Amino acid sequence: MKVSNKEFLHYDIELLIEPEDQSLRSVVDIKLPSSRLKNQISFYLHKQLQVLDLTCENLDNFVVDDQSPSGIQFMPDARRIDIEIQEPIISDILNFHIEYQGVI
């Protein structure tokens, strides 16, 4: 069976760590096949990190859930970020751009 490149998830991550003030800043670009999406996708981010920018071609809205527990055993301090995707999705690949920063 042949698998096309359109079926794979791709990340580009730029991470800046400042040891003196224990902060980090990250710029993340994610290419996600639209065939894997419904009308919503969720990411998890540590509660001490703040989303500075989140964009996508079909982005309708995004919500950071500060109230609910993460529900992930190995990420108990994570917050869920729900991204609502506007339909119809025309492109085979959706490009997400996320910037976040914080002190750990």
Disulfide bonds with the S-S distance in Angstrom:
none
